[in-house]
Amino acid sequence: MKSPVRVAVTGAAGQIGYSLVFRIASGEMLGKDQPVILQMLELPMEKAQAALKGVMMELEDCAFPLLVGMVGTDDAEVAFKDADVALLVGARPRGPGMERKDLLLENAKIFTAQGAALNKVASRDVKVLVVGNPANTNAYIAMKSAPDLNPKNFTAMLRLDHNRALSQLAIKAGVAVADIEKLVVWGNHSPTMYPDYRFATVGGSSLKDKIGDESWNRETFIPKVGKRGAAIIEARGLSSAASAANAAIDHLRDWVLGTDGKWATMGIPSDGSYGIPKDVMYGFPVVCKDGKYEIVSGLVIDDYSREMMNKTLAELEEERAGVASLLG
Ligand code: NAI
């Protein structure tokens, strides 16, 4: 039997957490032969800790053969101790009357502390995925707060946007999701993101040509993917949870187990590719192999795409400037 992997999950008793931890424990994220130890963090408040206790009781009641240990705590240094994987889901939600800037700052405090805790106690190879919003900027803050860890260990979740885009393309073109390759979503996990179907293929030929409707791309597809989160809230009265947990599973599974040469979208610190300034946590097309990701290079960026990529970059730069004072 393989030795167990330690998986930390913050906000484990929240909506996404409740959809996520059972799938991790069942082996859907790291493989059906990979034992895991779940290390779950929740806020110290009585209600949150009680909810976490309930989640742990249910995990027990599933009797997952791959779940070989569990920790529930309100202490980040306990949750992140020797963690090989960390899913940072818990975040401060926007309260009534709260300005975007205040939301950024409140979350900056959380992710500065969690980045420092990871820096202190996590495995030196820890793979970190930030889900809690604003995901890209929170991931950037955690990365900057962990100077002893490789910045490439920090990523932000764009996979839900990628999956949303895949399904909309499949519906429009009348093809199977599984047959679509080479899709990318550039930039920030926010309505400014740019789902880019120009390189996408189905059965090896151009999906854009098959659809043959550029006005649909610009006027329907891109805004629909961008506003999908709001549409879910409108319909469900709650934000996306099962689909967000599913995307987190996809992101980590691809990163750890590889993509077999296929493209995925990950929010990662830029290495300067495609004119995106170094360190900006930006959605890029990547290929994963042997536990590492690499940006797909050599793609041609046309004028429209450059404009879209710059718009989402400008938003990220603005968010980064908003928290700069906290990062020293
Ligand atoms: P939720 O409010 O149901 O759950 C969040 C949980 O985190 C709560 O149980 C809360 O007690 C806990 N928490 C808050 N601050 C914490 C901290 N500092 N340490 C540990 N635990 C903490 O929210 P939900 O629906 O699970 O969403 C979580 C986050 O994910 C939100 O920020 C949401 O905006 C974001 N999200 C991101 C998506 C993406 O694609 N990147 C998609 C959907 C949601």
Boltz pocket constraint, residues with backbone or C-beta under 6 A from the ligand:
constraints:
  - pocket:
      binder: B
      contacts: [[A, 10], [A, 11], [A, 12], [A, 13], [A, 14], [A, 15], [A, 16], [A, 17], [A, 41], [A, 42], [A, 43], [A, 48], [A, 89], [A, 90], [A, 91], [A, 92], [A, 93], [A, 110], [A, 130], [A, 131], [A, 132], [A, 133], [A, 134], [A, 135], [A, 157], [A, 158], [A, 160], [A, 161], [A, 189], [A, 239], [A, 240], [A, 241], [A, 244]]
      max_distance: 6.0
